[in-house]
């Protein structure tokens, strides 16, 4: 087991089994482990990898803990976005949309040099997909940013 320092996102979802299926279909997730509460269908811990990186998730246990729900659906969304940098943004985007993703910001070429878009998964978590398509200099990026924000 690798004990080197890392940072692993850990999501709370309303239906962990369905979320695992979505992440497999949308992002090519690989299921590493799944631990179910005995005599239930609720997942207390699941470990996946996406693009070779870890992601953990579990069902919401707020009712059992006598606390308010903690899912993005119950909270009206989440300020957190999980980002996937990929070699083919169009293919990754199409796969996520086919699996049930909802467009928040359409996939498009961006001033900073990425093809980039943001979607929401069926459980309320936001995911961005990016592919580097050019490498503007910092000055070019600043100039393009000024134009992009002035157009809004």
C-alpha positions as CSV (number, residue, x, y, z in Angstrom):
1,X,0.0,0.0,0.0
2,X,1.3,3.4,-1.0
3,X,1.3,5.8,2.0
4,X,2.7,8.8,0.2
5,X,0.8,12.0,0.7
6,X,-2.1,12.6,-1.6
7,X,-5.5,14.3,-1.8
8,X,-8.6,12.2,-2.6
9,X,-12.0,13.7,-3.2
10,X,-14.7,12.0,-1.1
11,X,-18.3,12.5,-2.3
12,X,-21.5,12.0,-0.4
13,X,-24.3,10.9,-2.8
14,X,-28.0,10.0,-2.5
15,X,-27.5,6.6,-4.2
16,X,-23.9,5.4,-4.2
17,X,-24.6,2.3,-6.3
18,X,-26.1,4.4,-9.0
19,X,-23.4,7.0,-8.8
20,X,-20.7,4.2,-9.2
21,X,-22.6,3.0,-12.3
22,X,-22.7,6.6,-13.7
23,X,-19.0,7.3,-13.0
24,X,-18.1,4.1,-14.8
25,X,-20.3,4.9,-17.8
26,X,-19.5,8.7,-17.9
27,X,-15.8,8.8,-16.9
28,X,-14.5,5.2,-17.3
29,X,-14.2,4.8,-13.5
30,X,-12.8,1.6,-12.2
31,X,-14.3,0.2,-9.0
32,X,-11.6,-0.7,-6.5
33,X,-13.7,-1.5,-3.4
34,X,-17.3,-1.4,-2.2
35,X,-18.3,-1.9,1.4
36,X,-22.1,-2.2,2.1
37,X,-23.7,-1.8,5.5
38,X,-24.7,-5.3,6.6
39,X,-28.3,-6.2,5.9
40,X,-28.8,-3.0,3.7
41,X,-28.0,-1.8,0.2
42,X,-26.4,1.4,1.5
43,X,-22.7,1.8,0.7
44,X,-20.6,3.1,3.6
45,X,-17.5,3.3,1.5
46,X,-16.5,2.9,-2.1
47,X,-13.2,3.5,-3.8
48,X,-12.9,4.2,-7.5
49,X,-10.2,5.4,-9.8
50,X,-10.8,7.9,-12.7
51,X,-7.9,8.6,-15.0
52,X,-5.8,6.6,-12.6
53,X,-6.6,8.9,-9.7
54,X,-8.6,7.9,-6.6
55,X,-12.2,9.0,-5.8
56,X,-14.1,7.8,-2.7
57,X,-17.8,8.0,-2.1
58,X,-20.6,6.9,0.1
59,X,-24.3,7.1,0.6
60,X,-25.7,9.9,2.7
61,X,-26.0,8.7,6.3
62,X,-27.4,11.9,7.7
63,X,-30.8,10.4,8.7
64,X,-29.0,7.7,10.7
65,X,-26.8,10.3,12.3
66,X,-29.9,12.6,13.0
67,X,-28.3,15.4,10.9
68,X,-29.5,17.4,7.9
69,X,-28.9,15.7,4.5
70,X,-25.5,16.4,3.1
71,X,-25.9,15.7,-0.7
72,X,-25.6,18.4,-3.3
73,X,-29.3,17.8,-4.1
74,X,-30.4,18.5,-0.5
75,X,-28.1,21.5,-0.2
76,X,-29.1,23.0,-3.5
77,X,-25.8,22.3,-5.2
78,X,-22.1,22.3,-4.5
79,X,-19.5,25.0,-4.9
80,X,-16.9,22.3,-5.7
81,X,-16.0,21.2,-9.2
82,X,-14.0,18.1,-9.9
83,X,-11.8,18.6,-13.0
84,X,-10.8,15.9,-15.6
85,X,-7.9,16.9,-17.9
86,X,-8.2,14.5,-20.9
87,X,-6.6,13.9,-24.3
88,X,-9.9,14.2,-26.1
89,X,-12.5,16.5,-24.5
90,X,-15.1,16.0,-27.2
91,X,-15.1,12.2,-26.7
92,X,-15.1,12.5,-22.9
93,X,-17.9,15.1,-23.1
94,X,-20.0,12.9,-25.4
95,X,-19.5,9.9,-23.1
96,X,-20.6,11.9,-20.0
97,X,-23.6,13.3,-21.8
98,X,-24.7,9.9,-23.0
99,X,-24.4,8.6,-19.4
100,X,-26.8,11.3,-18.2
101,X,-24.7,14.4,-17.5
102,X,-26.4,17.8,-17.6
103,X,-24.6,20.7,-19.3
104,X,-23.8,23.7,-17.1
105,X,-21.3,25.3,-19.4
106,X,-21.1,23.9,-22.9
107,X,-17.8,22.4,-24.1
108,X,-16.0,25.1,-26.1
109,X,-12.6,26.5,-26.9
110,X,-11.5,28.8,-24.1
111,X,-9.1,31.8,-24.1
112,X,-6.6,30.1,-21.8
113,X,-6.0,27.4,-24.4
114,X,-8.3,24.5,-23.3
115,X,-11.3,23.0,-24.8
116,X,-13.4,23.1,-21.6
117,X,-16.9,22.6,-20.3
118,X,-18.8,21.9,-17.1
119,X,-21.5,19.3,-16.4
120,X,-23.5,18.2,-13.4
121,X,-23.8,14.5,-12.7
122,X,-27.2,13.0,-11.7
123,X,-26.3,13.4,-8.0
124,X,-25.6,17.1,-8.1
125,X,-21.8,17.1,-8.3
126,X,-20.1,19.4,-10.9
127,X,-17.4,18.0,-13.2
128,X,-15.3,20.0,-15.7
129,X,-13.6,18.4,-18.7
130,X,-10.6,20.0,-20.3
131,X,-8.2,19.4,-23.1
132,X,-5.2,21.6,-23.8
133,X,-5.5,22.7,-27.4
134,X,-3.1,25.6,-27.4
135,X,-0.5,27.3,-25.1
136,X,-0.9,31.0,-25.2
137,X,1.7,33.1,-23.3
138,X,0.6,34.8,-20.1
139,X,0.3,38.1,-22.0
140,X,-1.9,36.5,-24.7
141,X,-4.0,34.9,-22.0
142,X,-4.5,38.2,-20.2
143,X,-5.4,40.0,-23.4
144,X,-7.9,37.3,-24.4
145,X,-9.3,37.3,-20.8
146,X,-9.9,41.0,-21.0
147,X,-11.8,40.6,-24.3
148,X,-13.7,37.5,-23.1
149,X,-15.0,39.3,-19.9
150,X,-15.7,42.6,-21.7
151,X,-18.0,40.7,-24.0
152,X,-20.2,39.5,-21.1
